[in-house]
Amino acid sequence: MCRVILVSYHVNLNEVQGDPAVAMLLQAPMATAPFDRLAWFQGLVADCGVRPLLALARDGDAVAVLPLAQGADGLVPLANWYSFRVQPIFSPGADAVALLTAIARDLANRADRVTLWPLPDGAAGALTTAFRAAGWFVTRAACDTNHTLIVGGRCYADYLATRPGPLRTTLKRKAKKVAITLYDHFTPEAWGHYETVYAASWKPEEGSPAFLRHFAAAEGAAGRLRLGVAHGEVDGVHRPVAAQLWTVEAGTAFIHKLAYIEAAKPLSPGTSLSAALFEHVIDRDGVAEIDFGTGDDPYKRDWMEAERMRYRMVMVCPTSLRQWPSIARSLAKRLVRGGSGG
């Protein structure tokens, strides 16, 4: 019997809610991270101006979802700067490569260029196999680093004992200089503290404050929010001096945002607040992993113990004349490197 895999697309994400199999796949508990949930994608559309093209492949009960968006030069990830990673999402037991290959073949009728990042290694491997099988020219390169901690059954005290000496010394000297409050629910007052700290920090202007607030409120309602605020004295005024946004689900704590007021740096409020949140998620939430997202900031190594590469992939359709210069440049780079380019 000929195998038929059906491929479809959605630019209106509300339509997906009418498909029980897909809707279930894109919500907790099947979706075990914020970046795989339909609500995350809907937030990107509503608050960040992302233009979605959700690609679906179905083989009987097996489903694959490739979260895409429409970019200036082809298709890009259904993601933005808040997304730790992007990856295709599959129902349990699905033939991932077969479903992705069907999407890749069909996409050639809609686009001649697909660029995806930041991809985990496994997702990048499956996409490479699928798009090459479908006739696309594929390049893959490391683009970022994901810092993570595997708790390994340790309590917080045992974990802390393995941290660098300067970090532990800072905590001993400065921990009592700030008062810390941890919230597992959303309140306008607590979020106001976060926004006050962020606005006065060294951080660049927030990309989409509305998206982050809506996300924090939804995570609070679901019991997944861990929002920390540190108060301390700056210039004779007791005020919020550091804030961090974490979430916890499916055994993983995700560190989304952190900031402190530059004038409060002598108090080391960020270090003390991080310690309080690490203790909470390890000893109370019992997480197995803590994910510090992307970015190779040196301070992350003080807290994390492992690194995972994230990849950028560019898939171009060889039958598109406008993509030939891009293919030629990629081939030239491969010759210079003397490798396969992924």
C-alpha positions in Angstrom: 0.0 0.0 0.0 1.3 3.5 -0.9 2.1 5.5 2.2 0.4 8.9 2.2 1.6 11.6 4.4 -0.6 14.7 4.4 1.0 18.1 4.7 -0.9 21.3 5.7 -0.1 24.8 6.9 -1.7 27.3 9.3 -1.2 31.1 9.2 -4.0 31.5 11.7 -2.9 29.7 14.9 -6.4 29.7 16.3 -7.3 27.1 13.7 -4.9 24.6 15.4 -7.1 24.6 18.5 -9.7 22.8 16.4 -7.4 19.9 15.7 -7.4 17.8 18.9 -4.3 15.8 18.1 -2.2 18.9 17.3 -3.7 21.0 20.1 -2.8 18.2 22.6 0.7 17.9 21.2 1.3 21.7 21.7 0.2 22.0 25.3 1.4 20.7 28.7 2.0 18.0 29.6 3.0 16.8 26.1 4.8 20.0 25.5 7.5 20.0 28.2 9.0 23.5 27.6 7.4 26.9 26.9 9.0 27.2 23.5 7.0 24.1 22.2 3.6 25.3 23.2 0.8 26.8 21.1 0.4 29.6 23.7 4.0 30.6 23.2 3.5 30.8 19.4 0.3 32.8 19.8 2.1 35.2 22.1 4.8 35.8 19.5 2.1 36.6 16.9 0.0 38.8 19.2 2.8 40.8 21.0 5.9 40.5 18.7 4.5 40.8 15.2 5.7 37.4 14.1 3.9 36.1 11.0 3.5 32.3 11.4 3.4 29.5 9.0 2.9 26.3 11.1 3.7 23.3 8.9 2.0 20.0 9.8 2.6 16.5 8.5 0.2 13.7 9.4 0.6 9.9 8.8 -2.4 8.3 10.4 -2.2 9.1 14.1 1.4 10.3 13.8 1.9 14.1 13.7 4.9 16.4 13.2 4.8 20.2 13.6 7.5 22.4 12.2 7.1 25.9 13.7 7.9 28.4 10.9 7.4 32.0 10.3 7.5 34.3 7.2 10.7 36.3 7.0 12.1 38.9 4.7 14.1 36.3 2.8 12.2 33.1 3.0 11.0 31.1 6.0 12.5 31.5 9.5 11.8 30.0 13.0 8.5 30.7 14.8 10.5 32.2 17.5 12.3 35.4 18.7 14.9 36.6 21.2 13.0 35.0 24.2 13.2 31.5 22.7 15.9 29.3 24.1 15.6 26.9 21.1 13.6 26.0 18.1 12.8 22.4 17.1 10.2 20.3 15.2 7.7 18.6 17.5 6.5 15.0 17.1 3.7 12.9 18.6 5.1 9.8 20.5 6.3 7.1 18.2 6.2 9.2 15.0 8.7 8.6 12.2 10.4 12.0 12.6 12.5 11.9 9.4 9.7 10.6 7.2 7.3 13.3 8.4 9.9 16.0 8.1 10.9 14.8 4.6 7.3 15.2 3.5 7.2 18.7 4.8 10.5 19.6 3.1 9.2 18.2 -0.2 6.0 20.2 0.0 7.7 23.4 1.2 9.6 23.6 -2.1 6.3 24.7 -3.6 6.1 27.6 -1.1 9.6 28.8 -0.4 13.1 28.5 -1.8 14.9 29.3 1.4 14.4 28.2 5.0 16.7 29.4 7.8 16.4 27.9 11.3 18.2 28.6 14.6 18.9 28.0 17.4 18.5 24.2 16.9 19.5 21.4 19.3 21.9 18.8 17.8 19.2 16.1 17.5 16.8 18.4 15.7 19.5 19.7 13.4 20.4 16.2 12.5 16.9 15.1 11.6 16.3 18.3 9.6 19.5 17.8 7.7 18.6 14.3 6.7 15.0 15.2 5.8 15.8 18.3 3.7 18.6 16.7 1.9 16.4 13.7 1.1 13.9 16.1 -0.3 16.5 17.7 -2.6 17.4 20.8 -0.7 20.9 22.2 -0.4 21.7 22.3 3.3 24.3 24.0 5.4 24.7 23.7 9.2 27.0 25.5 11.6 27.2 26.1 15.3 25.7 29.5 16.2 25.3 29.6 20.0 25.9 27.8 23.3 23.3 26.5 25.8 24.5 26.3 29.4 22.8 23.7 31.5 23.1 22.0 34.9 22.2 18.3 35.5 21.3 18.2 39.2 22.0 14.5 39.5 20.0 14.0 42.7 22.1 16.5 44.7 20.6 18.7 47.3 21.4 22.4 47.0 24.1 22.3 49.8 26.0 19.6 47.9 25.6 21.5 44.6 26.8 24.8 46.2 29.9 23.1 47.6 31.1 22.5 44.0 30.8 26.1 43.0 33.8 28.3 42.4 35.4 29.7 45.6 34.9 33.4 44.8 31.2 32.8 44.2 30.7 31.0 47.6 32.7 33.8 49.3 30.5 36.5 47.7 27.4 34.7 49.0 28.8 34.5 52.6 29.8 38.1 52.6 26.8 39.7 50.8 23.7 37.4 51.3 22.5 39.4 54.3 22.7 42.7 52.5 19.5 42.0 50.5 16.0 40.8 51.4 14.7 38.2 48.9 11.1 37.4 48.0 10.2 34.5 45.7 6.8 34.4 44.0 5.2 31.3 42.4 2.2 33.4 41.3 1.8 36.6 39.3 1.0 39.9 40.9 1.1 43.3 39.3 3.2 44.6 42.3 5.8 41.9 41.9 5.9 42.4 38.1 6.2 46.1 38.6 9.4 45.4 40.7 10.8 43.4 37.9 10.1 46.1 35.3 11.6 48.8 37.7 14.8 46.8 38.1 15.1 46.0 34.4 14.6 49.6 33.4 17.4 50.7 35.7 19.8 47.9 34.8 22.6 47.6 32.3 20.3 45.5 30.1 19.1 46.8 26.7 15.5 47.9 26.2 13.2 45.0 26.6 12.2 43.5 23.2 8.6 43.0 24.0 7.4 43.9 27.5 3.8 42.9 26.7 4.9 39.4 25.6 6.9 38.8 28.7 4.2 40.1 31.1 1.5 37.9 29.4 3.9 34.9 29.6 4.7 35.5 33.2 1.0 35.9 34.1 0.1 32.6 32.3 2.9 30.7 33.9 1.8 32.0 37.3 -1.7 30.8 36.7 -0.4 27.4 35.7 1.9 27.2 38.8 5.1 27.2 36.8 6.3 30.8 37.6 9.3 31.4 39.9 9.8 35.2 40.1 12.5 36.5 42.4 12.9 40.0 43.7 15.7 41.3 45.9 15.4 44.5 47.9 18.4 46.4 49.2 19.5 49.9 50.2 20.8 52.1 47.5 21.6 55.8 48.2 19.8 55.5 51.5 16.6 54.1 49.9 15.4 50.6 50.4 14.2 49.5 47.0 14.1 46.6 44.5 17.6 46.0 43.3 17.5 42.7 41.4 14.9 40.6 39.7 14.9 37.2 37.9 12.2 35.4 35.9 12.3 31.6 36.0 9.8 28.9 35.2 9.6 25.3 36.2 8.0 22.4 34.4 8.5 18.7 33.6 11.6 18.5 35.8 13.4 21.5 34.3 13.9 25.0 35.6 14.3 27.6 32.8 16.1 30.9 33.6 14.5 33.4 31.3 15.6 36.9 32.5 17.8 38.4 35.1 18.8 42.0 35.9 20.1 44.1 38.7 20.5 47.9 39.2 24.0 49.0 38.5 24.1 51.2 41.5 23.5 48.2 43.7 26.4 46.2 42.3 28.4 46.4 45.5 25.6 44.4 47.2 25.9 41.6 44.7 22.1 41.3 44.7 22.0 39.2 41.5 24.3 36.5 43.0 22.3 36.3 46.2 19.0 36.1 44.2 20.4 33.4 41.9 21.4 31.4 44.9 17.9 31.6 46.5 16.3 30.5 43.2 18.7 27.6 42.7 18.0 26.5 46.2 14.3 26.7 45.7 14.1 24.8 42.4 16.6 22.1 43.6 15.4 21.5 47.1 11.7 22.4 46.8 10.8 21.8 43.2 13.1 18.8 42.8 14.1 19.6 39.3 16.5 17.4 37.4 17.9 20.1 35.1 18.4 23.8 35.1 18.6 25.5 31.7 20.3 28.9 31.4 19.3 29.5 27.8 21.6 30.7 25.0 24.5 33.1 25.2 28.1 32.3 26.3 28.2 34.8 29.2 31.1 34.0 31.5 29.0 34.3 34.7 26.9 31.3 33.5 29.9 29.0 34.0 29.9 29.9 37.7 26.5 28.2 38.0 26.3 25.7 35.2 28.4 22.6 34.6 27.6 21.5 31.0 27.4 23.1 27.5 25.3 22.1 24.5 25.8 23.6 21.1 23.0 25.2 19.2 23.0 25.2 15.4 21.9 27.5 12.5 20.7 25.7 9.4 20.1 27.2 5.9 18.2 25.2 3.4 17.9 26.5 -0.1 16.1 25.0 -3.1 18.6 24.3 -6.0 15.9 24.8 -8.6 15.6 28.4 -7.6 17.8 30.6 -9.8 18.0 33.4 -7.2 19.5 30.9 -4.7 22.4 29.8 -6.9 24.8 32.6 -5.7 24.1 31.5 -2.1 24.8 27.8 -3.0 28.0 28.8 -4.8 29.2 30.8 -1.8 28.5 27.8 0.5 30.3 25.4 -1.8 33.3 27.7 -1.9 33.4 27.9 1.9 33.3 24.1 2.0 36.2 23.8 -0.3 38.2 26.3 1.8 37.4 24.3 5.0 38.0 21.0 3.3 34.9 19.6 5.0 31.3 18.7 4.2 29.7 21.8 5.9 27.4 19.7 8.0 
